[in-house]
Structure formats: C-alpha cells, structure tokens
Amino acid sequence: MLNLFGGVFADKVDQRRLIMVTQSLNACLILLLAVLTQADLVRVWNLVSMAFLVGAVNAFYEPARHAFYPRLIDRQAMTSAVALNSAVWQSNRIVAPAVAGLIIAWFGTAVSFYLAGLGSLTMVAVIYGLRIPRTLREVRATPAQDLLDGLNFIRKNPLFSFLIGMTFFNSFFGLAYITLMPVFAVDILKVGAEGQGLLMSVGGVGALLATVWLSSRGSTEHKGLLIIGGAVTFGLSLIAFALTSEYIGSYTLAVVLMFAMGLFNSAYNISLQSSLQLMVPDSMRGRVMGFYTMTYSISPLGAMQAGALANVVTTAIAVAIGGVAVVAFAVGPGLINSKVRNLGATLRRLETELATGAPNQLQASGTARD
C-alpha cells in the first residue's frame, strides 16, 4: 500500500534525490543483515522485520525510478528502454542466483550480503553523477489529495484503468504458479529440485528472448495486439501447463509450455509498461506508476490465495483458475469498451505525434485536469 504514497512523493520531490535516499537506506538494511549474518545473530523476527522495511523503502524507490528514467531517454525509444530494463532483470533471474551460490560457497553468506549492499551504494553514486535539469513541481494541499487526484485520473481514463487492471490480474492470479512450482516439480511431475530448476530457467530464457526482440524494435506497430494477445496466450499456456502436468504428466510438454509462458508474459508486460510510460502525463507520472508498482508487487498475496485454493481443489486447478482470470480480464474489457478495442490505434497515433512533435492529447488533458 505504501507504493501509493511513494507515487505521490515521486511527483512532489526531486526524483533523483528520492532514488539516492531510498537506495542508501536499502544499502544500510542489507549491510545490517550482513553484520547480523557474520555475527550469527539472524533470527526469524529480525528477518521478517527487515523484509518489511525493505518493502517499505522499495515502495518509495520503485515509483520514483519508473518516473525518473523517461527523463533520460527520447520518448520514441520508450519500448526499447523498458525492454532493456526488463532484460537486465530477466538476466539476473538466471545469473544472480548462480553467482550468489559461488560467493557463498567460497566466502560465506555474509560476504554475499556485503557485496549486495555495495551494489546499492554503487547505484547511489551513479545517480549522483547524473546531471539533468530539475523539474519544477507545483506544491499541493496534502498527500492525500494528491493521491485522490491520481486515483481519479486513472478512473476517468479507461485505457489506464485497463492497463493497470491487467497488471493486477497478471500479478495476483497469473504469477501465483511460481510459488507453487515445488508442488508441480516434486508431487505432480516428480522431477525434483533439478527438474524445477530447469523449468524456471526455461521460463526465464523465454522471457529474455521476448525482451531482446522488443528492445531491438524501438517502436512497435502492434502494441495493442501484444498486450491483449500476449495476455490471452500467456493465460492459455498457464492453463495448459497446469492441466497437462496433472493429467498427462509429460515433463517435456511442461518445459515447452514454461518457455511459452515466459515468452508471452514478458512480451505483454513490456508492451504494457512502455504504453503506460508513453501515455501518462509528466505531472501524474509518479502517482500512476505508484498504482502500477502496487499492483505489480501484489504477487505474494496472489500466491497466498492460490495456495489456499489449492487446499480446497487441487494445485493444478488453482493455477488453471488463475490462467482463466487473466484471459477473462484481457478479453472482457476489449469486448465492452471501444477504447480498449482500439488500443493499438491509439498507441500508433501517439507514437506518430511523438515523432512529429505534435501535442499528446492524453497528456495535455491529464495536465489540464491536474
């Protein structure tokens, strides 16, 4: 929930300084964990407390980062920028655990945390070295009023509501399978930890291929199709993975479907985020991205509901229901709302306006309302 107020602060204060402060706090927390680990003082209560504090700090960091980096690039390169940012994250999913494992094996767990803390401090130094003009921000009444303005802006713009709603359904229902993967690997497919590692790695490879493809395009004429079609194909792949694993038990088919899930999920998420960044007015960017990061960060609660549902039905059915929810939300608004059906045309017109220097009507209306 703090992401909402993080978005408000991202619109009110200097985003560069906010990133530096939050990353410094993050580094302090990680270095504290390193000290506790080295002194053998790690307990469940301090791990839980630290996890909460890291989440709270990131709630102010993420909206500021999402609102800041469009100032560093040309708007026409937004799709490439979002894809490259995602490529770094996807690569880290594959590489970082292996690197951390080697560091822990050679030097101990505390050293891995010391290095992670230094990494956050390096981020602070890089941001400090950036020299970009400060943007003037209007001082408002209260953070609560700013938050309400952001909520009203999203509510009155069906495209923003749809895109953020898709992020919620993807995080809450679609990604719940990640937490339940041990059940598929051990109890259903019976391939153990090694089999689970391969499944997750193949999904990461599919996601990485999608990010590399999108980053090489710069701009795409089919963002609407990638967003809606990508969500539908991800949801269908998720349903197929869950049901075929349960009733057919083919590990090879599960690997193929995991690759498809990573590919389609990454393709539509990158297209969705770049579309949000293109359409949102600068005066509302922090608050809109605050709502976006809140829905994106809700996946642990989605895993909780999927686990509870799996106790009532089965794990496969619970995951398949999540896939149905993703497909239903992607298709439903498209059938009802003409603006959602014409999302691709709206994005193509916006990209043309950016290329020609014409005013962005969505951003202009948002600024006027703000």
C-alpha positions in Angstrom: 0.0 0.0 0.0 2.9 2.4 0.6 3.5 2.4 -3.2 0.6 4.7 -3.5 2.3 7.3 -1.2 5.6 6.6 -2.9 4.0 7.7 -6.2 2.8 10.9 -4.5 6.3 11.7 -3.3 7.7 10.9 -6.7 5.5 13.7 -8.1 6.3 16.2 -5.3 10.0 15.9 -4.7 13.2 15.6 -6.7 13.1 12.1 -8.1 16.9 11.9 -8.3 17.3 12.6 -4.6 14.5 10.3 -3.7 16.2 7.4 -5.5 19.5 8.2 -3.8 17.9 8.3 -0.3 15.9 5.1 -0.8 18.9 3.2 -2.2 21.1 4.4 0.6 18.5 3.1 3.1 18.4 -0.2 1.2 22.1 -0.5 1.4 22.1 0.1 5.1 19.5 -2.6 5.6 21.4 -5.1 3.5 24.7 -4.3 5.3 23.0 -4.7 8.6 21.8 -8.1 7.5 25.5 -8.9 6.6 26.7 -7.9 10.0 23.9 -10.0 11.7 24.8 -13.0 9.5 28.5 -12.7 10.2 27.8 -12.5 14.0 25.4 -15.4 13.8 22.5 -13.2 15.2 20.0 -13.8 12.4 16.6 -14.8 13.8 13.2 -15.1 12.2 11.8 -11.9 13.8 14.7 -9.7 12.5 14.4 -11.3 9.0 10.7 -10.6 9.0 11.2 -7.0 10.2 13.9 -6.4 7.7 11.8 -7.8 4.8 9.0 -5.3 5.8 11.4 -2.4 5.9 13.0 -3.3 2.5 9.4 -3.5 1.1 8.6 -0.1 2.6 11.7 1.5 1.2 11.1 0.0 -2.2 7.6 1.3 -2.2 9.1 4.8 -2.4 12.0 3.8 -4.7 10.1 2.0 -7.5 7.6 4.8 -8.4 10.5 7.3 -8.4 12.6 5.1 -10.6 9.7 4.5 -13.1 9.0 8.2 -13.1 12.7 9.2 -13.5 14.1 7.2 -16.3 11.8 8.6 -19.0 13.6 11.9 -18.4 16.9 10.2 -19.5 15.7 9.0 -22.9 13.8 10.0 -26.0 10.1 9.1 -25.7 10.3 7.3 -29.1 12.8 4.9 -27.6 10.5 4.0 -24.7 9.8 0.4 -25.8 13.5 -0.3 -26.2 14.3 1.3 -22.8 11.6 -0.7 -21.0 12.7 -3.9 -22.8 16.3 -3.4 -21.9 15.5 -2.7 -18.3 13.5 -5.9 -18.3 16.3 -7.8 -20.0 18.6 -6.8 -17.1 16.0 -8.1 -14.6 15.4 -11.3 -16.6 19.2 -12.0 -16.9 19.6 -11.5 -13.2 16.9 -14.1 -12.6 19.2 -16.6 -14.4 22.7 -15.4 -13.5 22.4 -13.9 -10.0 21.4 -17.0 -8.0 24.3 -18.9 -9.5 26.8 -16.1 -8.8 25.5 -15.8 -5.2 25.8 -19.5 -4.8 29.5 -19.4 -5.8 30.2 -16.4 -3.5 28.5 -18.2 -0.6 30.4 -21.4 -1.3 33.8 -19.7 -1.5 33.5 -16.8 1.0 30.3 -17.3 3.1 26.8 -15.9 3.2 27.8 -12.6 4.9 30.2 -11.7 2.0 27.3 -12.0 -0.5 25.3 -9.5 1.5 28.2 -7.1 1.9 28.6 -7.2 -1.9 24.9 -6.6 -2.4 25.0 -3.6 -0.1 27.9 -2.2 -2.0 25.9 -2.7 -5.2 23.1 -0.4 -3.9 25.7 2.2 -2.9 27.2 2.0 -6.4 23.7 2.8 -7.7 23.6 5.9 -5.4 27.0 7.0 -6.9 25.8 6.6 -10.5 22.6 8.6 -9.8 24.6 11.3 -8.1 26.8 11.6 -11.2 23.8 12.2 -13.5 23.4 15.9 -14.4 19.9 16.6 -15.6 17.7 19.7 -15.2 15.4 19.7 -12.2 11.7 19.8 -13.0 9.5 22.3 -11.2 6.6 20.8 -9.3 3.5 22.5 -8.0 3.1 22.4 -4.3 -0.3 20.9 -3.4 -2.5 20.8 -0.3 -1.9 17.3 1.2 -0.5 14.0 0.1 -4.0 12.5 0.5 -5.4 15.0 -2.0 -2.6 14.2 -4.4 -3.4 10.5 -4.1 -7.1 11.1 -4.7 -6.2 13.2 -7.8 -4.1 10.3 -9.2 -6.9 7.8 -8.5 -9.5 10.0 -10.2 -7.2 10.4 -13.2 -6.9 6.7 -13.6 -10.6 6.1 -13.0 -11.6 8.6 -15.7 -9.2 7.2 -18.3 -10.4 3.7 -19.4 -7.0 2.8 -21.0 -5.1 3.5 -17.8 -7.6 1.5 -15.8 -7.4 -1.4 -18.2 -3.6 -1.5 -18.3 -3.2 -1.3 -14.5 -6.0 -3.8 -14.1 -4.2 -6.2 -16.4 -1.1 -5.8 -14.2 -3.1 -6.7 -11.2 -4.6 -9.8 -12.7 -1.2 -10.9 -14.0 0.5 -10.4 -10.6 -2.3 -11.7 -8.4 -3.6 -14.6 -10.5 -1.1 -15.3 -13.3 2.2 -15.4 -11.4 0.9 -17.5 -8.5 2.3 -20.6 -10.2 5.8 -19.5 -9.4 5.3 -20.1 -5.6 3.5 -23.4 -6.3 6.2 -24.7 -8.7 7.7 -27.1 -6.0 4.4 -28.9 -5.9 4.4 -29.4 -9.7 8.1 -30.5 -9.7 8.0 -32.8 -6.7 4.4 -34.1 -6.4 3.0 -33.9 -9.9 5.8 -34.2 -12.4 8.1 -36.0 -9.9 11.3 -34.4 -11.3 12.6 -33.0 -8.0 14.7 -29.8 -7.5 16.8 -30.3 -10.6 13.7 -30.5 -12.8 12.2 -27.5 -11.1 15.4 -25.5 -11.8 15.2 -26.4 -15.5 11.6 -25.4 -15.7 12.2 -22.0 -14.1 15.3 -21.4 -16.2 13.5 -22.3 -19.5 10.8 -19.8 -18.5 13.5 -17.2 -17.9 15.0 -17.9 -21.3 11.6 -17.4 -23.0 11.2 -14.1 -21.1 14.7 -13.0 -22.1 14.1 -13.7 -25.8 11.0 -11.6 -25.7 12.8 -8.7 -24.1 15.7 -8.8 -26.6 13.3 -8.9 -29.5 11.3 -5.9 -28.2 14.4 -3.9 -27.3 15.7 -4.3 -30.9 12.5 -2.9 -32.4 12.5 0.6 -30.7 8.8 1.0 -31.6 6.2 -1.5 -32.5 3.1 -1.0 -34.5 1.2 -3.8 -32.8 1.4 -2.9 -29.1 -2.3 -3.4 -28.6 -2.2 -6.9 -30.1 0.9 -7.7 -28.0 -0.8 -6.5 -24.8 -4.2 -8.2 -25.3 -3.0 -11.2 -27.4 0.1 -11.7 -25.1 -2.1 -11.8 -22.0 -4.5 -14.3 -23.6 -1.8 -16.6 -24.9 0.0 -16.5 -21.5 -3.2 -17.4 -19.7 -3.9 -20.2 -22.1 -0.4 -21.5 -21.8 -0.7 -21.4 -18.0 -4.0 -23.3 -18.1 -2.4 -25.9 -20.5 0.7 -26.2 -18.2 -1.4 -26.9 -15.1 -3.8 -29.3 -16.6 -1.4 -31.3 -18.8 1.0 -31.6 -15.9 -1.7 -33.0 -13.7 -3.5 -35.3 -16.2 -0.8 -36.2 -18.8 2.3 -35.9 -16.7 4.7 -35.1 -19.5 7.8 -33.2 -18.3 8.8 -32.4 -21.9 5.5 -30.7 -22.6 5.8 -28.8 -19.3 9.2 -27.5 -20.4 7.8 -26.3 -23.7 4.8 -24.6 -22.0 7.1 -22.9 -19.5 9.0 -21.4 -22.3 5.8 -20.1 -23.9 4.6 -18.7 -20.6 7.9 -16.8 -20.1 7.8 -15.5 -23.7 4.2 -14.3 -23.8 4.2 -12.9 -20.3 7.3 -10.8 -20.9 6.1 -9.6 -24.3 2.8 -8.2 -23.0 4.2 -6.9 -19.7 6.9 -4.9 -21.5 4.4 -3.6 -24.0 2.0 -2.7 -21.2 4.6 -0.8 -19.2 6.0 1.1 -22.2 2.5 2.1 -23.2 1.8 3.5 -19.7 5.0 5.4 -19.9 4.1 6.8 -23.3 0.6 7.9 -22.4 0.9 9.2 -18.8 1.4 13.0 -18.4 4.6 14.0 -16.6 2.6 15.7 -13.8 0.9 12.4 -13.0 3.7 10.0 -13.8 4.8 9.2 -10.2 1.3 8.6 -9.0 0.2 6.4 -12.0 3.4 4.4 -11.7 2.8 4.1 -7.9 -0.5 2.4 -8.7 1.3 0.3 -11.3 4.0 -0.9 -8.9 1.5 -1.6 -6.2 -0.4 -4.0 -8.5 2.8 -5.4 -9.8 4.1 -6.0 -6.2 0.9 -7.8 -5.1 2.0 -11.3 -6.4 2.9 -12.7 -2.9 -0.7 -12.1 -1.8 -1.8 -13.8 -5.1 0.4 -16.8 -4.1 -1.4 -16.9 -0.8 -4.8 -17.1 -2.4 -3.7 -19.7 -4.9 -2.2 -21.8 -2.0 -5.5 -21.6 -0.1 -7.5 -22.5 -3.2 -5.2 -25.5 -3.9 -6.1 -26.9 -0.5 -9.8 -26.8 -1.5 -9.4 -28.2 -5.0 -6.0 -29.2 -6.4 -2.8 -27.3 -7.2 -3.3 -27.7 -10.9 -6.9 -26.5 -10.8 -6.0 -23.5 -8.7 -3.3 -22.5 -11.2 -5.6 -23.1 -14.1 -8.2 -20.8 -12.5 -5.6 -18.1 -12.3 -5.0 -18.5 -16.1 -8.7 -18.2 -16.7 -8.9 -15.0 -14.7 -6.0 -13.5 -16.8 -7.7 -14.4 -20.1 -11.1 -13.2 -18.9 -9.8 -9.8 -18.0 -7.8 -9.4 -21.2 -10.8 -10.3 -23.4 -13.7 -8.9 -21.3 -12.9 -5.1 -21.4 -12.0 -5.4 -25.1 -15.5 -6.7 -25.9 -17.2 -4.0 -23.8 -15.0 -0.8 -24.2 -14.3 0.6 -27.7 -11.2 2.5 -26.4 -9.7 -0.8 -25.2 -10.5 -2.4 -28.6 -8.8 0.5 -30.4 -5.8 0.5 -28.0 -3.4 -0.4 -30.9 -4.6 2.6 -33.0 -4.4 4.9 -30.0 -0.8 3.9 -29.4 0.2 4.2 -33.1 -1.3 7.7 -33.2 0.6 8.6 -30.0 3.9 7.3 -31.5 3.2 9.4 -34.7 2.6 12.5 -32.5 5.9 11.9 -30.7 7.8 11.5 -34.0 6.3 14.7 -35.5 6.4 16.8 -32.3 2.6 17.2 -32.1 1.0 17.6 -28.7 -0.1 14.5 -26.8 -3.8 14.8 -26.2 -3.9 12.3 -23.4 -1.0 14.1 -21.6 -2.4 17.5 -22.3 -5.8 16.5 -20.9 -4.1 15.0 -17.8 -2.1 18.1 -17.2 -5.1 20.4 -17.6 -7.2 18.2 -15.2 -4.2 18.1 -12.8 
